[in-house]
Amino acid sequence: MKKLLTVFVALFVLSFGMVSAQDEVTLRLWAHQEGAFNEGMQALIDAYEAENPNVTIEMETFEYDLYIQTLQTALPAGDEADIMALFGTWVCSYSDRLAAMPGELVDTSLFFDAPMDGYTCDGETYGLPQEFNLEYGAVLTNKAMFEAAGLEYPPVWETWEDFMADAEALTQVGEDGQMSVTGYHFTNADAIVFSLLAGILQNDGSFWNEDMTGFAFNTPAAEATLNQMKAMVDAGIIDPVLFNDSSNWGGDAFFTEQAAMVLIGPWAVQYGLGDFPEFGEFDYVALPSFGEEPSFAADSGWGLTVSGNTPNAEVAWDFVQFATANAENALGWNMTSGTIPALRELVEDDMYSSQLLEALPWLEPVLPELQYGSYLGDMPDRDLIFYDIIYPTVLDMLQGLLTVEDAMLYMEEDSNASFD
């Protein structure tokens, strides 16, 4: 009997050891290279591993363009990481190779609609967002420049004409006749795209056709928007030849005081302050609306997805939930990365929003604008449409190389060709 008991104990210990060995899990996580984003993600990984000592998460980062190429080749080949940080607007184009979220793991209504909608494809959820990607609705302003121009600060613009008057007063031209300071820099690629989309919505239009199977850029709302954008160039507020994505980019221009105001997302502030830590006072200020409500289109921002090929989907989804739906964890990532939360609670609960604004005080005027944002929709190739069609076409129009009518026609024809 004693011998039998000894054998039983030995078998139990052996079996326990086998289970423990099986419980050891290593996950690979891919992300694009962005210092603050990666720092925040590593903090989440460290916290998760501390709570789950049997799990190891190895993060690998890629330069942005290389990351896109890697995703496009690895996903079809089944060589992707277990967890991937994806921009939400890309998710549905990859959804056939991603794992759908199990059952009711997370209540998706906890997130703002604009970021969450990018992770929802044909009624299934393929990831959870970490940020509300806002590129329109509020403008970054330089306090010292306003005061030097004798303007009220912070400004309160009731109308677009009020805004343009301040932008004209802030613009500076050198002795050589060239613009040295733009009053309002809106000719970055993202700024041009989101100005166009917001203007169309605020002018009571849509950039989609009725059944959302194609784009509608040759419309009265688009024409009104493009004319409003051109009016700022004609007023001498910006020179789109000197200020654009390849020359005096908005983030650089603002932090080197070549732009008094710039339309750029709050993500850029962390990078600007990293290069110019002694920069003076600045704030975001809400833009006036062309219509009754300041509606704007928003990308679905960065978040986390799970590979459809991972053998450890349960653990991978557990980490995704830990990183995105746990308020304390999500808040830590947003504060480190300098981004707007996708999780409603972090904006709507004073306990969390006070911590957020203590770390990122410039977000205070931005948060009330989130209610006006809606997801821009599932595009066949978002980057192609944004950066190869809309941006260069509108920039050509602003530079006087195209008429408004031709710009509308080209954008509609070329963007709809992307569905083929």
ABEGO torsion letter per residue (X at the ends): XAAAAAAAAAAAAAAAAAAAAAABBBBBBBBBBBAAAAAAAAAAAAAAAAABAABBBBBBBBBAAAAAAAAAAAAAAGABBABBBBBAAAAAAAAAABBBBBEAABBAAABBAAAAAAABBGGBBAEBBABBBBABGBBBBBAAAAAAAGBBOBBBBABAAAAAAAAAAABBBBAAGBBABBABBAABAAAAAAAAAAAAAAAGBBABBAAGABBBABBAAAAAAAAAAAAAAAAGABBAAABBAABGBAAAAAAAGABABBBBBAAAAAAAAAABAABBBBBBBBBBBABABBBBBBBBBBBBBBBAABAAAAAAAAAAAAAAABAAAAAAAAAAAGBBBABAAAAABAAAAAAAAAABAAAAAAAAAAAABBBAEBBABAAAAAAAAAAAAAAAAAAGABBAAAAAAAAAAAAAAAAX
